[in-house]
Amino acid sequence: MKKAILATKVGMTQVFDENGDLIPVTVLLAGPCAVTQIKTVENDGYDAVQVAFTDKVEKAVTKDANGKKSVAHRHGVNKPEKGHFDKAGVSAKRYVKEFRFENCADYSLAQEIKADIFAAGDKVDVTATSKGKGFQGAVKRLGQHRGPMAHGSKFHRHQGSNGSCSTPSRVFKGKGMPGHMGSVKVTTQNLEVVRVDADQNLILVKGAVPGPKKSLVTIKETTKR
């Protein structure tokens, strides 16, 4: 892997190409990401570049009912994090992630990685946490068949039989059941970069990207060719 960046999802829109064809795209606010650590085989056992994204306040000051101020570190940066960012020479960031680049030696501390590392026509893999749907039934969660929708039916969106007959008289492991849906790590592969706005750090990717708006997204060059 040679190129990767962290981004947040802005939303979906549509653009037109040079032929006048409409293309649905997802707008991603990519970077700038700051290099906070460079790992080597000698020190860490592997080569990697650690990058950070999105500024974060060092101390979040809150007020109680009496108007007394207090510092809530869970909203800010604790001492180990602050020391790590100070050593790298960058401001406090909210998201930190490692990438195993093939050219790790070419990076330096506090270096910025911007959206212009990608260009129109590039193929990328986009990873994000999908939208959480809560507890859902088997029809919505797994696409299983429903029963008749007539008035006399008492079997509309129920799952149906879960087991076999008298043999083996049990439900097999892995049987699809109602349960928690969404809020899992999802990677959409081989998406095309339609447009890159380097001035505003925007990357327009063809098609849909997992996750809600403002969620963290990882963009990497595709593993499929």
GUKEBA-64970 format. One line per field, with one value per residue (C-alpha): residue in three letters; z negated, y negated, x negated; residue number from 1. Coordinates in pm, whole numbers. Layout:
<nodes>
resn (ALA; ...)
w (Z; ...)
v (Y; ...)
u (X; ...)
resi (NUM; ...)
</nodes>
This chain:
<nodes>
resn (MET; LYS; LYS; ALA; ILE; LEU; ALA; THR; LYS; VAL; GLY; MET; THR; GLN; VAL; PHE; ASP; GLU; ASN; GLY; ASP; LEU; ILE; PRO; VAL; THR; VAL; LEU; LEU; ALA; GLY; PRO; CYS; ALA; VAL; THR; GLN; ILE; LYS; THR; VAL; GLU; ASN; ASP; GLY; TYR; ASP; ALA; VAL; GLN; VAL; ALA; PHE; THR; ASP; LYS; VAL; GLU; LYS; ALA; VAL; THR; LYS; ASP; ALA; ASN; GLY; LYS; LYS; SER; VAL; ALA; HIS; ARG; HIS; GLY; VAL; ASN; LYS; PRO; GLU; LYS; GLY; HIS; PHE; ASP; LYS; ALA; GLY; VAL; SER; ALA; LYS; ARG; TYR; VAL; LYS; GLU; PHE; ARG; PHE; GLU; ASN; CYS; ALA; ASP; TYR; SER; LEU; ALA; GLN; GLU; ILE; LYS; ALA; ASP; ILE; PHE; ALA; ALA; GLY; ASP; LYS; VAL; ASP; VAL; THR; ALA; THR; SER; LYS; GLY; LYS; GLY; PHE; GLN; GLY; ALA; VAL; LYS; ARG; LEU; GLY; GLN; HIS; ARG; GLY; PRO; MET; ALA; HIS; GLY; SER; LYS; PHE; HIS; ARG; HIS; GLN; GLY; SER; ASN; GLY; SER; CYS; SER; THR; PRO; SER; ARG; VAL; PHE; LYS; GLY; LYS; GLY; MET; PRO; GLY; HIS; MET; GLY; SER; VAL; LYS; VAL; THR; THR; GLN; ASN; LEU; GLU; VAL; VAL; ARG; VAL; ASP; ALA; ASP; GLN; ASN; LEU; ILE; LEU; VAL; LYS; GLY; ALA; VAL; PRO; GLY; PRO; LYS; LYS; SER; LEU; VAL; THR; ILE; LYS; GLU; THR; THR; LYS; ARG)
w (0; 104; 48; -233; -423; -693; -614; -736; -538; -425; -232; 116; 424; 800; 1065; 1444; 1642; 1969; 2164; 1966; 1779; 1421; 1157; 795; 564; 194; 74; -172; -366; -350; -567; -617; -829; -1032; -1076; -1451; -1458; -1224; -1330; -1213; -1221; -1456; -1720; -1676; -1473; -1165; -939; -966; -963; -1231; -1124; -1315; -1193; -1316; -1577; -1937; -2236; -2500; -2790; -2783; -3046; -3173; -3431; -3692; -3818; -4045; -3764; -3893; -3620; -3597; -3345; -3182; -3040; -2872; -2624; -2595; -2584; -2872; -2960; -2767; -2454; -2492; -2532; -2223; -2009; -2152; -2067; -1708; -1694; -1602; -1773; -1957; -1727; -1772; -1548; -1525; -1287; -1143; -778; -660; -362; -131; -147; -521; -511; -285; -560; -842; -1168; -1143; -766; -626; -406; -197; 41; 346; 296; 492; 840; 1057; 1193; 896; 747; 368; 85; -170; -527; -785; -1058; -912; -1044; -1355; -1311; -1660; -1715; -1393; -1283; -1040; -746; -756; -901; -679; -399; -493; -346; -517; -557; -391; -450; -439; -734; -849; -863; -1198; -1034; -868; -943; -1175; -1107; -1065; -1151; -1297; -1321; -1102; -1176; -1448; -1327; -1451; -1670; -1726; -1568; -1385; -1494; -1274; -1198; -1104; -1384; -1481; -1658; -1647; -1299; -1169; -1354; -1217; -1021; -648; -354; -7; 247; 585; 585; 841; 747; 965; 858; 611; 476; 323; 203; -13; -84; 77; 251; 454; 475; 714; 537; 173; -126; -458; -770; -866; -798; -992; -1059; -1027; -694; -588; -221; -83; 264; 372; 331; 645; 991)
v (0; -339; -578; -613; -892; -949; -1139; -1219; -1159; -1478; -1325; -1227; -1439; -1405; -1543; -1531; -1401; -1541; -1336; -1479; -1155; -1188; -1020; -969; -1046; -1052; -1362; -1289; -1554; -1397; -1532; -1704; -1425; -1482; -1217; -1158; -855; -649; -287; -81; 282; 202; 32; 179; 497; 362; 58; -174; -538; -667; -957; -1174; -1355; -1624; -1880; -1822; -2057; -1981; -2069; -2076; -2317; -2249; -2416; -2252; -2373; -2628; -2774; -2623; -2538; -2195; -2027; -1711; -1516; -1262; -1537; -1662; -1516; -1331; -1366; -1061; -1172; -1529; -1411; -1194; -1481; -1728; -1490; -1475; -1852; -1851; -1979; -1741; -1523; -1315; -1015; -820; -532; -339; -260; -10; -203; -51; -374; -450; -592; -875; -1024; -1255; -1370; -1646; -1594; -1659; -1410; -1584; -1485; -1549; -1216; -1075; -1178; -1132; -778; -613; -301; -297; -83; -272; -144; -280; -171; -111; -275; -109; 25; 165; 491; 607; 910; 1176; 1027; 695; 822; 1126; 1086; 1398; 1463; 1342; 1510; 1417; 1060; 1143; 1052; 1412; 1481; 1482; 1517; 1193; 1110; 1398; 1601; 1940; 2281; 2272; 2642; 2949; 3250; 3509; 3555; 3377; 3217; 2903; 2570; 2567; 2324; 2017; 2013; 1660; 1510; 1170; 957; 650; 508; 266; 76; 306; 243; 247; 211; 119; 217; 86; -249; -510; -857; -1093; -1428; -1573; -1928; -1987; -2338; -2222; -1871; -1701; -1363; -1262; -885; -718; -538; -493; -470; -297; -496; -803; -1163; -1300; -947; -850; -695; -530; -561; -328; -241; 71; 421; 532; 455)
u (0; -136; 155; 412; 584; 845; 1165; 1513; 1829; 2002; 2292; 2405; 2468; 2440; 2207; 2190; 1893; 1760; 2017; 2307; 2374; 2498; 2279; 2391; 2099; 2018; 1833; 1550; 1358; 1012; 733; 512; 364; 47; -223; -261; -493; -708; -753; -1049; -1150; -1440; -1227; -879; -920; -741; -730; -430; -328; -93; 129; 377; 683; 928; 822; 925; 933; 671; 903; 1280; 1411; 1763; 1988; 2205; 2546; 2380; 2172; 1847; 1599; 1443; 1213; 1347; 1053; 1277; 1365; 1010; 659; 494; 125; -6; 176; 54; -305; -273; -145; -400; -684; -562; -523; -154; 160; 393; 601; 915; 841; 513; 447; 152; 87; -173; -303; -561; -762; -752; -1105; -988; -769; -873; -716; -456; -432; -85; 99; 363; 640; 421; 243; 539; 647; 954; 967; 796; 954; 991; 1124; 1335; 1379; 1623; 1864; 2209; 2524; 2668; 3022; 3076; 3266; 3432; 3629; 3514; 3708; 3522; 3195; 3145; 3396; 3593; 3939; 4254; 4591; 4922; 5036; 5408; 5631; 5675; 5305; 5129; 4791; 4682; 4318; 4235; 3923; 4088; 3948; 3596; 3518; 3540; 3767; 3718; 3362; 3153; 3426; 3225; 3137; 2805; 2536; 2517; 2890; 2996; 3203; 3342; 3084; 2863; 2822; 2560; 2286; 2014; 1696; 1770; 1531; 1656; 1394; 1285; 1466; 1364; 1245; 1449; 1303; 1050; 1071; 728; 811; 1102; 961; 1260; 1264; 1570; 1610; 1853; 2138; 2227; 1994; 2078; 2163; 2366; 2270; 1971; 1844; 1477; 1380; 1053; 958; 690; 574; 761; 627; 812; 682)
resi (1; 2; 3; 4; 5; 6; 7; 8; 9; 10; 11; 12; 13; 14; 15; 16; 17; 18; 19; 20; 21; 22; 23; 24; 25; 26; 27; 28; 29; 30; 31; 32; 33; 34; 35; 36; 37; 38; 39; 40; 41; 42; 43; 44; 45; 46; 47; 48; 49; 50; 51; 52; 53; 54; 55; 56; 57; 58; 59; 60; 61; 62; 63; 64; 65; 66; 67; 68; 69; 70; 71; 72; 73; 74; 75; 76; 77; 78; 79; 80; 81; 82; 83; 84; 85; 86; 87; 88; 89; 90; 91; 92; 93; 94; 95; 96; 97; 98; 99; 100; 101; 102; 103; 104; 105; 106; 107; 108; 109; 110; 111; 112; 113; 114; 115; 116; 117; 118; 119; 120; 121; 122; 123; 124; 125; 126; 127; 128; 129; 130; 131; 132; 133; 134; 135; 136; 137; 138; 139; 140; 141; 142; 143; 144; 145; 146; 147; 148; 149; 150; 151; 152; 153; 154; 155; 156; 157; 158; 159; 160; 161; 162; 163; 164; 165; 166; 167; 168; 169; 170; 171; 172; 173; 174; 175; 176; 177; 178; 179; 180; 181; 182; 183; 184; 185; 186; 187; 188; 189; 190; 191; 192; 193; 194; 195; 196; 197; 198; 199; 200; 201; 202; 203; 204; 205; 206; 207; 208; 209; 210; 211; 212; 213; 214; 215; 216; 217; 218; 219; 220; 221; 222; 223; 224; 225)
</nodes>
